């Protein structure tokens, strides 16, 4: 089984924006759902109606192989 992680935060040019305790991390069961979430986030605007710039990091992680899933489900 593969999980698809998405980390994102505002991108104002400061590396300090990324923080282990405050940077959102979301988990998805498909790359398509993750991409839909990215598209939704990119469509956000600030209080002046201007687009908000975000920096995204995507990670694909196998947490179980197909053989492990088969054995686990037996």
CNS distance restraints for C-alpha pairs under 8 A (distance, minus, plus):
assign (resid   1 and name CA) (resid  62 and name CA) 5.75 0.50 0.50
assign (resid   1 and name CA) (resid  63 and name CA) 5.69 0.50 0.50
assign (resid   1 and name CA) (resid  64 and name CA) 4.77 0.50 0.50
assign (resid   1 and name CA) (resid  65 and name CA) 5.88 0.50 0.50
assign (resid   1 and name CA) (resid  66 and name CA) 6.66 0.50 0.50
assign (resid   1 and name CA) (resid  69 and name CA) 7.35 0.50 0.50
assign (resid   2 and name CA) (resid  29 and name CA) 7.03 0.50 0.50
assign (resid   2 and name CA) (resid  60 and name CA) 6.78 0.50 0.50
assign (resid   2 and name CA) (resid  61 and name CA) 5.49 0.50 0.50
assign (resid   2 and name CA) (resid  62 and name CA) 4.24 0.50 0.50
assign (resid   2 and name CA) (resid  63 and name CA) 5.85 0.50 0.50
assign (resid   2 and name CA) (resid  64 and name CA) 7.04 0.50 0.50
assign (resid   3 and name CA) (resid  27 and name CA) 6.61 0.50 0.50
assign (resid   3 and name CA) (resid  28 and name CA) 5.91 0.50 0.50
assign (resid   3 and name CA) (resid  29 and name CA) 5.27 0.50 0.50
assign (resid   3 and name CA) (resid  30 and name CA) 7.01 0.50 0.50
assign (resid   3 and name CA) (resid  60 and name CA) 6.00 0.50 0.50
assign (resid   3 and name CA) (resid  61 and name CA) 5.40 0.50 0.50
assign (resid   3 and name CA) (resid  62 and name CA) 6.39 0.50 0.50
assign (resid   3 and name CA) (resid  63 and name CA) 7.10 0.50 0.50
assign (resid   4 and name CA) (resid  27 and name CA) 5.68 0.50 0.50
assign (resid   4 and name CA) (resid  28 and name CA) 5.00 0.50 0.50
assign (resid   4 and name CA) (resid  29 and name CA) 6.12 0.50 0.50
assign (resid   4 and name CA) (resid  30 and name CA) 6.31 0.50 0.50
assign (resid   4 and name CA) (resid  31 and name CA) 6.21 0.50 0.50
assign (resid   4 and name CA) (resid  34 and name CA) 6.97 0.50 0.50
assign (resid   4 and name CA) (resid  58 and name CA) 7.29 0.50 0.50
assign (resid   4 and name CA) (resid  59 and name CA) 5.99 0.50 0.50
assign (resid   4 and name CA) (resid  60 and name CA) 4.72 0.50 0.50
assign (resid   4 and name CA) (resid  61 and name CA) 6.41 0.50 0.50
assign (resid   5 and name CA) (resid  25 and name CA) 6.81 0.50 0.50
assign (resid   5 and name CA) (resid  26 and name CA) 5.74 0.50 0.50
assign (resid   5 and name CA) (resid  27 and name CA) 4.68 0.50 0.50
assign (resid   5 and name CA) (resid  28 and name CA) 6.37 0.50 0.50
assign (resid   5 and name CA) (resid  34 and name CA) 7.74 0.50 0.50
assign (resid   5 and name CA) (resid  58 and name CA) 5.76 0.50 0.50
assign (resid   5 and name CA) (resid  59 and name CA) 5.02 0.50 0.50
assign (resid   5 and name CA) (resid  60 and name CA) 6.23 0.50 0.50
assign (resid   5 and name CA) (resid  61 and name CA) 7.68 0.50 0.50
assign (resid   6 and name CA) (resid  24 and name CA) 7.95 0.50 0.50
assign (resid   6 and name CA) (resid  25 and name CA) 5.58 0.50 0.50
assign (resid   6 and name CA) (resid  26 and name CA) 5.18 0.50 0.50
assign (resid   6 and name CA) (resid  27 and name CA) 6.46 0.50 0.50
assign (resid   6 and name CA) (resid  34 and name CA) 7.04 0.50 0.50
assign (resid   6 and name CA) (resid  56 and name CA) 6.99 0.50 0.50
assign (resid   6 and name CA) (resid  57 and name CA) 5.92 0.50 0.50
assign (resid   6 and name CA) (resid  58 and name CA) 4.88 0.50 0.50
assign (resid   6 and name CA) (resid  59 and name CA) 6.57 0.50 0.50
assign (resid   7 and name CA) (resid  23 and name CA) 6.75 0.50 0.50
assign (resid   7 and name CA) (resid  24 and name CA) 5.65 0.50 0.50
assign (resid   7 and name CA) (resid  25 and name CA) 4.60 0.50 0.50
assign (resid   7 and name CA) (resid  26 and name CA) 6.61 0.50 0.50
assign (resid   7 and name CA) (resid  56 and name CA) 5.80 0.50 0.50
assign (resid   7 and name CA) (resid  57 and name CA) 5.13 0.50 0.50
assign (resid   7 and name CA) (resid  58 and name CA) 6.51 0.50 0.50
assign (resid   8 and name CA) (resid  23 and name CA) 6.43 0.50 0.50
assign (resid   8 and name CA) (resid  24 and name CA) 5.92 0.50 0.50
assign (resid   8 and name CA) (resid  25 and name CA) 7.06 0.50 0.50
assign (resid   8 and name CA) (resid  54 and name CA) 6.53 0.50 0.50
assign (resid   8 and name CA) (resid  55 and name CA) 5.52 0.50 0.50
assign (resid   8 and name CA) (resid  56 and name CA) 4.46 0.50 0.50
assign (resid   8 and name CA) (resid  57 and name CA) 6.26 0.50 0.50
assign (resid   9 and name CA) (resid  17 and name CA) 6.74 0.50 0.50
assign (resid   9 and name CA) (resid  18 and name CA) 6.58 0.50 0.50
assign (resid   9 and name CA) (resid  23 and name CA) 5.97 0.50 0.50
assign (resid   9 and name CA) (resid  24 and name CA) 6.92 0.50 0.50
assign (resid   9 and name CA) (resid  54 and name CA) 5.49 0.50 0.50
assign (resid   9 and name CA) (resid  55 and name CA) 5.61 0.50 0.50
assign (resid   9 and name CA) (resid  56 and name CA) 6.94 0.50 0.50
assign (resid  10 and name CA) (resid  17 and name CA) 6.82 0.50 0.50
assign (resid  10 and name CA) (resid  52 and name CA) 7.23 0.50 0.50
assign (resid  10 and name CA) (resid  53 and name CA) 5.84 0.50 0.50
assign (resid  10 and name CA) (resid  54 and name CA) 4.31 0.50 0.50
assign (resid  10 and name CA) (resid  55 and name CA) 6.05 0.50 0.50
assign (resid  11 and name CA) (resid  17 and name CA) 7.23 0.50 0.50
assign (resid  11 and name CA) (resid  53 and name CA) 5.45 0.50 0.50
assign (resid  11 and name CA) (resid  54 and name CA) 4.84 0.50 0.50
assign (resid  11 and name CA) (resid  55 and name CA) 5.31 0.50 0.50
assign (resid  12 and name CA) (resid  17 and name CA) 7.80 0.50 0.50
assign (resid  12 and name CA) (resid  53 and name CA) 7.34 0.50 0.50
assign (resid  17 and name CA) (resid  23 and name CA) 7.86 0.50 0.50
assign (resid  18 and name CA) (resid  22 and name CA) 7.49 0.50 0.50
assign (resid  18 and name CA) (resid  23 and name CA) 5.76 0.50 0.50
assign (resid  19 and name CA) (resid  23 and name CA) 5.29 0.50 0.50
assign (resid  27 and name CA) (resid  34 and name CA) 7.91 0.50 0.50
assign (resid  28 and name CA) (resid  33 and name CA) 6.46 0.50 0.50
assign (resid  28 and name CA) (resid  34 and name CA) 5.92 0.50 0.50
assign (resid  29 and name CA) (resid  33 and name CA) 7.34 0.50 0.50
assign (resid  30 and name CA) (resid  34 and name CA) 6.53 0.50 0.50
assign (resid  31 and name CA) (resid  35 and name CA) 6.12 0.50 0.50
assign (resid  32 and name CA) (resid  36 and name CA) 6.19 0.50 0.50
assign (resid  33 and name CA) (resid  37 and name CA) 6.31 0.50 0.50
assign (resid  34 and name CA) (resid  38 and name CA) 6.30 0.50 0.50
assign (resid  35 and name CA) (resid  39 and name CA) 6.15 0.50 0.50
assign (resid  36 and name CA) (resid  40 and name CA) 6.21 0.50 0.50
assign (resid  37 and name CA) (resid  41 and name CA) 6.16 0.50 0.50
assign (resid  38 and name CA) (resid  42 and name CA) 6.09 0.50 0.50
assign (resid  39 and name CA) (resid  43 and name CA) 6.36 0.50 0.50
assign (resid  40 and name CA) (resid  44 and name CA) 6.97 0.50 0.50
assign (resid  42 and name CA) (resid  51 and name CA) 7.53 0.50 0.50
assign (resid  42 and name CA) (resid  52 and name CA) 7.10 0.50 0.50
assign (resid  42 and name CA) (resid  53 and name CA) 7.29 0.50 0.50
assign (resid  42 and name CA) (resid  54 and name CA) 7.07 0.50 0.50
assign (resid  43 and name CA) (resid  51 and name CA) 6.95 0.50 0.50
assign (resid  44 and name CA) (resid  51 and name CA) 6.06 0.50 0.50
assign (resid  44 and name CA) (resid  52 and name CA) 6.15 0.50 0.50
assign (resid  45 and name CA) (resid  49 and name CA) 5.11 0.50 0.50
assign (resid  45 and name CA) (resid  50 and name CA) 5.06 0.50 0.50
assign (resid  45 and name CA) (resid  51 and name CA) 4.31 0.50 0.50
assign (resid  45 and name CA) (resid  52 and name CA) 5.36 0.50 0.50
assign (resid  46 and name CA) (resid  50 and name CA) 5.40 0.50 0.50
assign (resid  46 and name CA) (resid  51 and name CA) 6.30 0.50 0.50
assign (resid  46 and name CA) (resid  52 and name CA) 6.05 0.50 0.50
assign (resid  64 and name CA) (resid  68 and name CA) 5.85 0.50 0.50
assign (resid  64 and name CA) (resid  69 and name CA) 6.31 0.50 0.50
assign (resid  65 and name CA) (resid  69 and name CA) 6.29 0.50 0.50
assign (resid  66 and name CA) (resid  70 and name CA) 6.19 0.50 0.50
assign (resid  67 and name CA) (resid  71 and name CA) 6.26 0.50 0.50
assign (resid  68 and name CA) (resid  72 and name CA) 5.99 0.50 0.50
assign (resid  69 and name CA) (resid  73 and name CA) 6.08 0.50 0.50
assign (resid  70 and name CA) (resid  74 and name CA) 6.49 0.50 0.50
